[in-house]
Every structure is written in C-alpha cells, then in structure tokens.
Amino acid sequence: MGSYLEAYGSQEELRAKRSHRIRLGAGIGAIVLVVGAILYGSFRNYTQEHQVKAFLRLLQAGQYQDAYLMWGCSEATPCPNYPFPQFRQDWGPGSTHANVEAAQLGDVQACGSGVLIHVNIPGQQSTALWVERGTGVIGFAPFDDCPGVRHLRIGAFLKSLFGK
C-alpha cells in the first residue's frame, strides 16, 4: 500500500486528463456548431437560388415558353393575371430585364413559405422575385423585404468581404 501522497498525485493526473478531454470536447463541439450554422445559413435557400438562376439562363437562351412554365403558367393554361404576352413584355428582348446575361443574385431572404431573391441587373433597379418552397414556382415578390422580420444579412456581409 502506497503512501497518502503517492495516491494524491495519481488522482491529480487523472483529473488533469479528464479536464483536458472535457475542454477538447467543448472546443470541438463549439467549432462544429459554428461550422454547422454557417453551412445552414449558406445552403438553406440553395434550391430556390438555383431555380432563379435556371430561370435567368432560360431567358438568356430565349426560351421564354420554358421560363413561363417556371412561373407555373403555360400558353395552354396561362396565369389569369399574367398572360404570356405580358410575360414577354416584362422579360423579352425589348424589356428592361433584357440584359439578363449580366444579372446577379443579390439579397436572399427566407420568408415563411417562400424565399425572396433580389435580381440585380446593371443599370436598373433590383427586381425582387419570390420562389415558393414547396413548388419551386417563381413570381414577382409582393414586397421588397420580408415584413416583420429583422434580417442579419450575414450572407451579404460575407459576400462583401470575400467577393462574389
């Protein structure tokens, strides 16, 4: 049987190892939480952003019928308040949105059942589009910012730091 002081020293060594493991686990947990939050914030609206980019590519290629389908409308069953001739007038070659080659996605906000995405075309005011989460249908946003919700705009801040 060892002396009291020998036993005391071995207990301190075990406590030090346990303390080190706890600090290491807490540090790794904090890093995982931060990385998870950043990834969630970056990719939670990825599908809707991809939908708007596909819409802009269709417009750029002149495939207005297919782009009109992304609005949930077709020439056979046009939207009651947005017929195809009006769509062509708004998005066609002679419209203010004709320069879609230079269009970039701006501020993206999640609002309830959809996502509000600003499309920035050089030389004109930003256009706010709404993408419904469940269906992927695109339309003009009913408002410029989500009402009643304060947004941190962390994504816009990070884009301003690290470029496009």
Backbone as a ProteinNet text record, in pm:
[ID]
protein_1_A
[PRIMARY]
MGSYLEAYGSQEELRAKRSHRIRLGAGIGAIVLVVGAILYGSFRNYTQEHQVKAFLRLLQAGQYQDAYLMWGCSEATPCPNYPFPQFRQDWGPGSTHANVEAAQLGDVQACGSGVLIHVNIPGQQSTALWVERGTGVIGFAPFDDCPGVRHLRIGAFLKSLFGK
[TERTIARY]
84.1	0	88.8	60.6	142.5	103.2	184.7	155.9	44.5	-4.7	-113.5	-76	44	86.5	102.6	140.2	150.2	12.1	-85.4	-222.9	-277.7	-240.5	-287.7	-237.2	-117.3	-60.1	-123.2	-157.2	-218.4	-359.6	-430.1	-565.5	-558.1	-458.3	-442.3	-414.4	-337.8	-308.5	-436.5	-520.6	-648.7	-740.1	-744.8	-826.6	-777.9	-648.7	-592.1	-627.6	-619.9	-656.3	-804.9	-888.8	-1033.3	-1065.9	-1002.8	-1023.6	-982.1	-871.8	-824.5	-924.6	-977.3	-1076.7	-1203.3	-1246.4	-1367.6	-1345.6	-1232.9	-1204.5	-1192.5	-1128.7	-1114.9	-1252.9	-1335.5	-1470.9	-1555.2	-1545.3	-1620.7	-1573.2	-1442.6	-1388.8	-1433	-1424.8	-1469.1	-1618.7	-1697.2	-1841.7	-1873.9	-1800.3	-1823.4	-1788.6	-1679.4	-1639.8	-1744.3	-1792	-1894.8	-2021.2	-2060.3	-2179	-2163.6	-2049.2	-2026.3	-2024.8	-1953.1	-1947.5	-2086.2	-2160.4	-2296.6	-2387.3	-2376.8	-2459.7	-2424.1	-2295.1	-2252.7	-2302.8	-2289	-2336.2	-2487.5	-2559.7	-2705.8	-2745.1	-2681.7	-2712.9	-2677.1	-2572.4	-2528.8	-2613.7	-2661.7	-2726.5	-2876.2	-2937.9	-3079.8	-3169.1	-3126.1	-3204.1	-3140	-3052	-2977.3	-3071.5	-3172.6	-3264.3	-3335.9	-3381.8	-3454	-3360.5	-3238.4	-3142.2	-3111	-3095.8	-3070.3	-3188.2	-3309.6	-3429.6	-3427.4	-3392	-3386.2	-3273.4	-3160.8	-3050.3	-3091.4	-3164.3	-3213.4	-3311.9	-3396	-3491.1	-3416.2	-3312.8	-3234.7	-3161.5	-3113.2	-3047.1	-3146.7	-3269.5	-3371.9	-3401.7	-3411.5	-3435.6	-3319	-3198.1	-3079.4	-3076.7	-3123	-3124.9	-3245.2	-3334.9	-3453	-3563.6	-3558.3	-3660.2	-3769.3	-3848.9	-3949.1	-4063.3	-4098.6	-4204.6	-4163	-4040.4	-3991.5	-3978.6	-3935.1	-3925.1	-4064.5	-4162.4	-4300.9	-4354.5	-4311.5	-4350.3	-4298.3	-4183.1	-4128.3	-4211.4	-4296.3	-4388.8	-4517.3	-4522.8	-4643.1	-4749.6	-4711.5	-4805	-4758.1	-4848.3	-4811.5	-4901.8	-4870.4	-4953.6	-5092	-5098.2	-5226.9	-5310.4	-5246.3	-5315	-5242.4	-5266.6	-5194.3	-5238.8	-5152.3	-5188.6	-5295.1	-5399.8	-5508.6	-5466	-5372.4	-5330.1	-5196.8	-5140.5	-5011.1	-5003.2	-5070.3	-5067.9	-4928.7	-4904.7	-4774.5	-4730.5	-4819.8	-4773.5	-4720.4	-4781.4	-4731.5	-4595.6	-4581.7	-4453.7	-4343.7	-4372.9	-4275	-4241.9	-4343.1	-4320.8	-4229.5	-4246.2	-4165.5	-4025.2	-4010	-3883.5	-3821.4	-3887.8	-3840.1	-3724.1	-3681.6	-3563.5	-3578	-3697.5	-3715.1	-3749.4	-3744.3	-3785.7	-3670.5	-3703	-3598.5	-3515.7	-3566	-3492.6	-3419.9	-3397.2	-3338.6	-3192.4	-3122	-2979	-2956.4	-3019.7	-3008.1	-2870.8	-2791.1	-2655.9	-2573.9	-2596.8	-2520.1	-2589.8	-2702.6	-2778.5	-2703.9	-2716.2	-2657.7	-2761.1	-2753.6	-2843.5	-2791.4	-2883.3	-2847.2	-2890.9	-2959.6	-3004.9	-3105.2	-3089	-3178.2	-3233.4	-3367	-3431.2	-3534.8	-3531.9	-3634.1	-3751.9	-3871	-3991.9	-4102.8	-4133	-4245.3	-4235.9	-4331.6	-4338.8	-4255.5	-4180.5	-4102.9	-3972.9	-3906.2	-3777.8	-3783.2	-3744.4	-3739.8	-3596.4	-3581.2	-3448.6	-3445.1	-3349	-3331.2	-3239.6	-3282.4	-3202.3	-3151.3	-3021.3	-2957.8	-2909.7	-2964.3	-2921.4	-2859.3	-2734.9	-2668	-2749	-2752.7	-2820.3	-2968.6	-3019.8	-3160.7	-3181.6	-3301.5	-3334.8	-3346.3	-3311.9	-3320.2	-3465.3	-3483.5	-3614.9	-3624.7	-3728.9	-3748.1	-3836.8	-3783.9	-3859.3	-3891.6	-4003.3	-4049.2	-4046.3	-3985.5	-3983.9	-4052.3	-4160	-4234.3	-4153	-4133.8	-4050.4	-4107.3	-4236.1	-4294.9	-4300.9	-4328.5	-4349.8	-4236.1	-4157	-4050	-4099.4	-4226.1	-4283.9	-4227.3	-4189.4	-4131.5	-4239.8	-4228.9	-4318.6	-4256.1	-4322.1	-4275.4	-4305.8	-4212.3	-4231.1	-4334.5	-4420.9	-4521	-4463.4	-4337.6	-4273.7	-4123.7	-4053.2	-3908.1	-3829.1	-3882	-3820.2	-3927.7	-3888.1	-3983.8	-4041.8	-4172.8	-4232.2	-4223.2	-4195	-4195.7	-4080.8	-3979.7	-3866.5	-3739	-3657	-3526.6	-3426.8	-3355.1	-3257.1	-3116.8	-3031	-2892.6	-2810.1	-2852	-2783	-2636.2	-2613.4	-2477.9	-2421.6	-2506.1	-2460.1	-2411.7	-2486.9	-2445.6	-2315.6	-2302.8	-2179.8	-2060.1	-2076.5	-1966.3	-1931.9	-2035.8	-2009.6	-1932.7	-1963.5	-1892.2	-1745.4	-1720.2	-1581.7	-1500.9	-1563.2	-1488.6	-1519.8	-1592.7	-1622.5	-1751.4	-1767	-1890.7	-1901.8
-117.8	0	124.3	213.9	332.6	437.7	537.5	643.4	733.5	814.2	904.7	1000.7	1050.6	1148.9	1085.3	958.9	892.1	876.9	843.6	830.1	966.2	1069.5	1204.5	1248.2	1221.9	1260.4	1186.4	1060.9	986.2	1036.8	1078.9	1134.6	1267.6	1346.8	1474.7	1452.2	1350.5	1319.5	1278.2	1198.5	1158.9	1279.1	1367.3	1488.5	1577.9	1588.7	1671.6	1613.8	1482.1	1418.8	1438.2	1421	1437.6	1583.1	1675.3	1817.1	1850.4	1793.5	1816.1	1760.7	1640.5	1581.6	1666.4	1715.5	1799.6	1927.7	1993.2	2116.2	2088.8	1978.4	1941.3	1912.9	1838.2	1808.4	1934.3	2026	2151.1	2236.8	2239.8	2316.6	2260.1	2128.1	2064.7	2085.7	2074.1	2097.1	2239	2337.1	2476.7	2497.7	2438.3	2451.7	2387.7	2269.2	2201.9	2286.9	2347.9	2434.3	2555	2619.9	2737.7	2699.5	2593.2	2549.4	2506.9	2436.9	2395.9	2514.7	2616.9	2737.6	2809.3	2816.5	2882.3	2803.8	2671.9	2589.9	2598.8	2597.7	2610.2	2744.4	2851.7	2983.8	2997.7	2928.3	2938.2	2855.9	2740.6	2647.2	2626.3	2693.4	2665.1	2713.8	2812.1	2862.1	2824.2	2726.8	2688	2646.6	2567.4	2518.6	2634.8	2730.3	2844.2	2934.4	2953.5	3032.8	2963.7	2832.6	2756.1	2769.7	2772.3	2787.4	2922.3	3027.9	3160.8	3166.9	3104.6	3102.1	3026.8	2916	2841.3	2926	3001.2	3091.4	3196.1	3254.6	3355.8	3294.9	3171.3	3104.3	3079.9	3042.4	3022.1	3153	3261.1	3391.2	3430.1	3404.5	3437.3	3357.9	3233.3	3148.7	3178.6	3265.5	3299.7	3195.5	3108.4	3004.9	3057.4	3148.5	3217.5	3125.7	3027.5	2933.1	2853.3	2804.7	2727.2	2815.5	2938.5	3031	3061.7	3072.9	3098.4	2978.5	2858.5	2738.9	2744.2	2805.4	2815.3	2909	2989.6	3075.5	3000	2873.2	2794	2816.9	2868.7	2902.7	2838.7	2826	2781.5	2855.7	2843.8	2911.3	2846.8	2715.7	2645.7	2683.8	2696	2737.8	2858.1	2977.1	3095.4	3136.6	3206.6	3262.3	3369.8	3372.4	3466.4	3613.6	3647.2	3786.7	3815.8	3715.4	3733.9	3649.7	3691.5	3613.8	3619.4	3525.5	3513.4	3641.2	3712.5	3837.7	3938.6	3945.7	4035.4	3987.2	3855	3797.4	3834	3819.6	3856.4	4004.8	4084.5	4228.6	4261.5	4188	4213.8	4154.8	4037.7	3966.9	3947.8	3989.3	3968.9	4058.2	4050	4123.3	4275.4	4327.5	4472.5	4526.5	4443.6	4485.9	4546.5	4595.7	4649.1	4536	4413.2	4297.9	4222.2	4285.9	4217.2	4179.3	4250.6	4226.8	4122.5	4004.9	3902.8	3835.9	3854.6	3798.1	3855.2	3981.1	4048.1	4041.5	3973.5	3967.6	3886.6	3933.4	3863.3	3856.5	3751.1	3740.1	3828.5	3902.9	3991	3932	4011.4	3972.2	3857.1	3757.9	3641.8	3631.6	3628.2	3622.8	3511.8	3432.1	3329.4	3393.3	3379.4	3438.2	3333.7	3278.1	3185.9	3071.4	3065.7	2953.2	2974	3081.8	3108	3179.6	3213.7	3283.1	3404.1	3517.7	3642.2	3660.2	3671.4	3683.1	3808.3	3895.5	4016.1	3984.1	4020.6	4002.6	4140.6	4154.2	4281.6	4277.8	4366.9	4382.6	4521.5	4530.8	4661	4764.4	4884.1	4994.1	5004.1	4920.2	4930.4	4890.4	4917.5	4887.1	4735.7	4690.8	4548.8	4500.3	4377.3	4315.3	4205.5	4210.9	4110.5	3998.8	3876	3758.6	3672.4	3603.5	3513.9	3371.2	3280.4	3139.2	3062.6	2995.3	2915.7	2790.3	2763.5	2649.7	2515.6	2493.6	2363.6	2329	2427.6	2401.1	2448.4	2543.9	2599.3	2700.1	2740.7	2837.1	2975.7	3044.2	3178	3281	3396.1	3507.4	3635.6	3746.9	3873.2	3873.2	3922.8	3926.7	4033.7	4004.6	4103.2	4218.2	4204.8	4309.5	4304.4	4413.9	4419.4	4351.5	4350.9	4284.1	4206.7	4100.6	4022.2	4111.3	4121	4209.5	4151	4239	4199.4	4113.1	4096.9	4011.4	4092.4	4091.4	4157.3	4055.7	4091.1	4001.6	4051.2	3958.5	3993.8	4018.4	3960.6	3975	3933.6	3822.7	3770.7	3728.9	3668.9	3627.5	3745.7	3856.6	3976.1	4032.2	4025.1	4072.1	3987.9	3854.5	3767.2	3785.7	3806	3830.3	3959.8	4062.1	4187.9	4173.1	4082.1	4061.1	3979.1	3871.6	3775.6	3781.7	3878.9	3892.2	3824.4	3793.6	3739.9	3597.3
0	0	0	-93.5	-106.8	-4.3	2.5	97.2	45.5	135.5	103.9	-9	-7.1	-106.2	-244.2	-253.2	-382.2	-445.2	-367.6	-416.9	-458.2	-382.6	-414.7	-552.1	-584.5	-713	-829.3	-813.2	-922.5	-951	-848.5	-868.2	-944.3	-916.3	-986.2	-1135.1	-1164.9	-1304.1	-1378.1	-1315.3	-1375.6	-1395.1	-1297	-1308.5	-1422.3	-1437	-1543.9	-1681.3	-1695.1	-1822.1	-1851.5	-1750.4	-1767.2	-1804.3	-1737.1	-1766.3	-1910.2	-1954.6	-2090.8	-2192.2	-2167.1	-2257.3	-2262.8	-2149.2	-2146.6	-2225.8	-2204.9	-2280.4	-2429.7	-2466.3	-2606.9	-2667.6	-2596.5	-2645.3	-2660.1	-2563.7	-2571.4	-2689	-2710.7	-2823.5	-2957	-2970.6	-3095.2	-3115.3	-3007	-3016.3	-3061.5	-3008.6	-3048	-3195.3	-3240.1	-3380.5	-3471.2	-3433.9	-3513.3	-3518.6	-3408.1	-3405.7	-3498.6	-3493.1	-3577.4	-3724.9	-3758.6	-3898.2	-3946.3	-3862.2	-3897.7	-3922.1	-3837.5	-3855.7	-3985.2	-4016.4	-4141	-4262.1	-4258.6	-4370.4	-4385.5	-4275.7	-4281.7	-4342.9	-4295.9	-4349.5	-4496.5	-4539.3	-4678.1	-4773.9	-4729.3	-4820.5	-4799.1	-4702.3	-4678.6	-4792.7	-4868.8	-4982	-5115.8	-5114.1	-5234.4	-5347.7	-5317.7	-5421.3	-5489.6	-5411.5	-5467.4	-5548.3	-5500.8	-5577.1	-5710.6	-5706.1	-5828.2	-5925.3	-5873	-5955.5	-6028.9	-5959.1	-6022.3	-6124.5	-6095.4	-6192.9	-6319.1	-6303	-6419.6	-6499	-6431	-6496.2	-6579.3	-6522.1	-6594	-6713.5	-6699.5	-6813.1	-6926.6	-6892.8	-6996.5	-7068.2	-6993.3	-7055.8	-7146.2	-7099.5	-7177.5	-7307.8	-7303.4	-7423.2	-7512.2	-7467.8	-7547	-7538.5	-7440.4	-7422.3	-7328.4	-7381.4	-7300	-7257.7	-7340.5	-7303	-7179.1	-7179.3	-7065.5	-6940.8	-6959.6	-6846.9	-6791.1	-6879.5	-6836.9	-6758.7	-6794.5	-6719.2	-6575.7	-6555.3	-6420.3	-6332.6	-6395.5	-6321.1	-6289.8	-6328.5	-6303.2	-6407.4	-6521	-6627.1	-6757.4	-6850.1	-6984.2	-7082	-7209.2	-7308.6	-7314.7	-7288.7	-7288.7	-7165.6	-7051	-6927.4	-6869.7	-6925.5	-6879.1	-6738.4	-6671.8	-6542.2	-6566.2	-6485.4	-6510.9	-6506.6	-6418.5	-6405.9	-6474	-6542	-6605.8	-6733.1	-6839.5	-6964.6	-7029	-7119.7	-7183.9	-7255.7	-7327.6	-7390.9	-7288.2	-7171.9	-7066.6	-7014.7	-7001.5	-6959.3	-7059.2	-7188.2	-7292.3	-7287.6	-7258	-7249.8	-7130.6	-7019.2	-6899.6	-6908.4	-6972.9	-6972	-7110.4	-7214.5	-7351.2	-7388.9	-7515.8	-7561.1	-7554.3	-7567.6	-7564.3	-7427.2	-7323.6	-7189.8	-7111.2	-6993	-6904.5	-6844	-6848	-6795.9	-6907.7	-7018.9	-7134.3	-7112.6	-7028.4	-7007.5	-6897.4	-6910.9	-6806.1	-6804.2	-6909	-6909.3	-6794.4	-6761.5	-6657	-6521	-6513	-6387.8	-6282.3	-6159.2	-6045.5	-5934.9	-5857	-5743.3	-5631.4	-5573.6	-5463.1	-5330.8	-5253.1	-5119.9	-5128.8	-5044.7	-5040.1	-4899	-4887.8	-4757.2	-4753.8	-4648.6	-4629	-4556.9	-4615.9	-4559	-4559.4	-4447.9	-4440.1	-4539	-4631.7	-4725.8	-4851.5	-4858.3	-4978.7	-4950.2	-5057.6	-5049.2	-5140.4	-5088.5	-5164.1	-5213.3	-5345.1	-5405.4	-5491.8	-5464.2	-5545.1	-5662.5	-5781.2	-5902	-5941.9	-5946.6	-5980.8	-6124.8	-6205.9	-6344	-6353.7	-6400.5	-6406	-6484	-6429.3	-6496.3	-6467.1	-6379.5	-6343.7	-6198.4	-6151.1	-6013.4	-5993	-5874.5	-5839.5	-5850.8	-5901.4	-5912.8	-5808.1	-5726.3	-5621.9	-5675.3	-5672.2	-5715.4	-5594.3	-5601.3	-5495.6	-5548.7	-5474.3	-5511	-5398.5	-5432.6	-5334.9	-5302.2	-5173.6	-5132.4	-5177	-5159.7	-5188.8	-5336.3	-5419.7	-5561.6	-5650.6	-5605	-5687.1	-5788.9	-5778.7	-5873.1	-5843	-5950.8	-5941	-5969.8	-5907.8	-5934.8	-5883.6	-5910.9	-5855	-5705.8	-5627.3	-5482.2	-5447.1	-5350.9	-5311.3	-5229.2	-5186.6	-5107	-5130.9	-5097.7	-5119.2	-5008.2	-4888.4	-4774.5	-4700.3	-4635	-4557.2	-4447.2	-4439.6	-4339.8	-4198.7	-4102.8	-3962.5	-3918.7	-4002.6	-3968.3	-3983.9	-3879.5	-3889.4	-3940.8	-4044.4	-4104.6	-4072.6	-4035.5	-4004.7	-4130.1	-4241.9	-4368.8	-4359.4	-4291.6	-4275.5	-4410.8	-4495.5	-4627.9	-4709.3	-4707.9	-4781	-4723.5	-4592.2	-4528.7	-4572.2	-4570.7	-4612.4	-4760.8	-4844.7	-4987.3	-5006.6	-4925.1	-4938.7	-4896.1	-4802.5	-4758.6	-4857.6	-4908.3	-4988.1	-5137.3	-5181.1	-5324.6	-5359.8	-5488.8	-5540.9	-5499.7
[MASK]
++++++++++++++++++++++++++++++++++++++++++++++++++++++++++++++++++++++++++++++++++++++++++++++++++++++++++++++++++++++++++++++++++++++++++++++++++++++++++++++++++++

